[in-house]
Amino acid sequence: MENTYDVIIAGASNSGGMAACAAAEKGAKVLLIDKQGSSQFLYRSFFAALNSNAQKRAGIKVDKAKLMNFLTLFFQDNVDERLLWTWANHADETANWLEDNILKPNGGVLRPQKDAHYETVVNTAFNTELAIATPDNGWAHYGDWVIDKVKELGVTLKYNTKLEELVTDDSGAVTGVITSDRSSGEKTEYKANKGVIICTGGYGGNVELMKKWDPLGYKKNVYSDGPRDDGSGILAGLKVGAARDEEPAEIIFDRGAVPVGTNAEEHYQIDFKGPGYFWMGAYPMLKVNLNGERFGNESVPYQFDINAMAKQPGYLEAQIWSEDTMDHLAQFRTQGCSRLGWPGIYNTEQNKAEIQRRIDDGMVQKADTIEELAEKLDLPKDNLVNSVKRYNEMCATGVDTDFGKEKFRLFPVDKPPYYGVIMGGRLLATLDGLRINPKMEVIDKKGQPIPHLYAAGNASGGFFWGSYPDRVPGLTCSHAQTFGRLAGQNAAEN
Ligand SMILES: Cc1cc2nc3c(=O)[nH]c(=O)nc-3n(C[C@H](O)[C@H](O)[C@H](O)COP(=O)(O)OP(=O)(O)OC[C@H]3O[C@@H](n4cnc5c(N)ncnc54)[C@H](O)[C@@H]3O)c2cc1C
């Protein structure tokens, strides 16, 4: 009996922690495992909801039908619309639970944002963002509080314990898991009377899976910020007959600085920290391809910038700006996690200090003339000079006749010193996974649930397709936590 539980959850982060709390609140005996030694820091700071209590207090109301229409269009309906609506119908419950049970008792707050400013269709934005913060606008390290809650609810939490395989009975129903101990490799079997929930995240840290399931993502990203995302939970599901999304979905930041001369096709560094993290990349300044030519409207969702770049030679781009641009960052009015720093725009001095660090690291180049900058960035001199000249002319008229960037984001590059950086994508997470139905049950290729098997978060699929809609700030975290809670509740009710 020692190794027998009602519900077993693999992955103790956003989806898994919420699943564990929800199942335990329903009276289930729960085992929560994670292959790493901690998971607290993975609980994310921007959470999306529509009309949560915090949003009501701030007078914010997000139009559900409009948001669902937008997401359906954004994903070109390559999704299970029932899952979109399931999220929209339950995200507020999750936000309220988080606020009442995790944040308030520990002095944290949900801080709603109402800055969804947009002027063009491509930038359509919603006030979904709830920043999880301290009352003085600092970071709330609420992952610790979630893990405390998990323990308070009587969940057995085992770190350094990896889901290796699912165990099934003759009918194909999932009856338990086989795990391995991280240091000894010792295998253990645990029985689950009511269900197993896969909350193990995506596969961006697994080069072989990236090449197989998301080959363009492998080329256009120069970094992956999910070193532990090895796809092992998804593989375990596939082994017992689960269906999987057939096309990739990802969340990619345009913030991956690389040294001049990098071969992006071969460069895929699995690393969160380091000099390649370039915050200002998410600002819609002048961007050119490796031929020194402007190639599109920089004022688009951050992942669209990387998609457009991937249609240019070398899967890289260069961002170009001048000293005085950095005194006017607030005027770009970026939103959610494309804003600089926390809780919003870095002040000018902080931003300049960061740029100086990147210069010292050799990532950012600084020059007194555009010709010199072109040389340092290894871009064709005449092309870059012409691109900057043309851009400045349009900034002067306030009309981008080449690509239609909004006037408030047209800032000239006409006062030295000039700066430039070569950039590719930073993969935050893959978002395609095991197919589930609205009960969070994992389904097979015929759409039938595999009895007692559930999935949530980035290990699950059918919700995202292609790019991440960053103008619905906090959507991945909310998707993971909301679906985690539903999976926990449903499994406990078996
Ligand atoms: C730097 C950064 C910042 C981000 N900020 C935000 C944000 O503010 N808002 C937002 O909406 N999104 C954000 N995201 C995206 C968000 O983090 C993810 O979408 C979210 O964490 C997904 O949650 P998850 O529970 O599905 O998986 P994860 O958070 O990836 O957790 C999976 C867990 O499973 C464990 N695991 C994996 N395999 C196994 C196995 N075989 N056995 C046992 N355990 C296993 C892992 O160790 C990990 O702890 C950010 C991402 C990054 C990289």
The ligand as a Gaussian input file, in Angstrom:
#p B3LYP/6-31G(d) Opt

LIG

0 1
 C       12.069000      32.605000     -18.670000
 C       10.649000      32.271000     -18.925000
 C        9.663000      33.137000     -18.480000
 C        8.321000      32.838000     -18.719000
 N        7.388000      33.693000     -18.253000
 C        6.084000      33.436000     -18.481000
 C        5.081000      34.284000     -17.959000
 O        5.347000      35.239000     -17.226000
 N        3.790000      34.012000     -18.264000
 C        3.442000      32.937000     -19.030000
 O        2.236000      32.766000     -19.316000
 N        4.371000      32.074000     -19.482000
 C        5.678000      32.283000     -19.212000
 N        6.624000      31.407000     -19.648000
 C        6.183000      30.118000     -20.227000
 C        5.790000      29.169000     -19.061000
 O        6.903000      29.061000     -18.197000
 C        5.413000      27.757000     -19.493000
 O        4.473000      27.795000     -20.510000
 C        4.882000      26.989000     -18.269000
 O        5.924000      26.865000     -17.324000
 C        4.375000      25.625000     -18.612000
 O        4.065000      24.935000     -17.444000
 P        4.090000      23.347000     -17.385000
 O        3.619000      22.971000     -16.035000
 O        3.389000      22.793000     -18.550000
 O        5.581000      22.917000     -17.606000
 P        6.962000      23.380000     -16.927000
 O        6.778000      24.641000     -16.168000
 O        7.927000      23.345000     -18.032000
 O        7.257000      22.238000     -15.882000
 C        7.458000      20.909000     -16.213000
 C        8.037000      20.209000     -14.989000
 O        8.074000      18.801000     -15.249000
 C        9.300000      18.263000     -14.816000
 N        9.541000      17.060000     -15.626000
 C        9.840000      16.981000     -16.945000
 N        9.923000      15.678000     -17.322000
 C        9.636000      14.937000     -16.232000
 C        9.547000      13.542000     -15.993000
 N        9.745000      12.636000     -16.970000
 N        9.263000      13.115000     -14.738000
 C        9.057000      14.009000     -13.721000
 N        9.131000      15.346000     -13.890000
 C        9.406000      15.808000     -15.138000
 C       10.299000      19.386000     -15.041000
 O       11.437000      19.214000     -14.224000
 C        9.473000      20.627000     -14.674000
 O        9.598000      20.947000     -13.317000
 C        7.970000      31.667000     -19.422000
 C        8.967000      30.789000     -19.856000
 C       10.296000      31.088000     -19.613000
 C       11.352000      30.130000     -20.078000

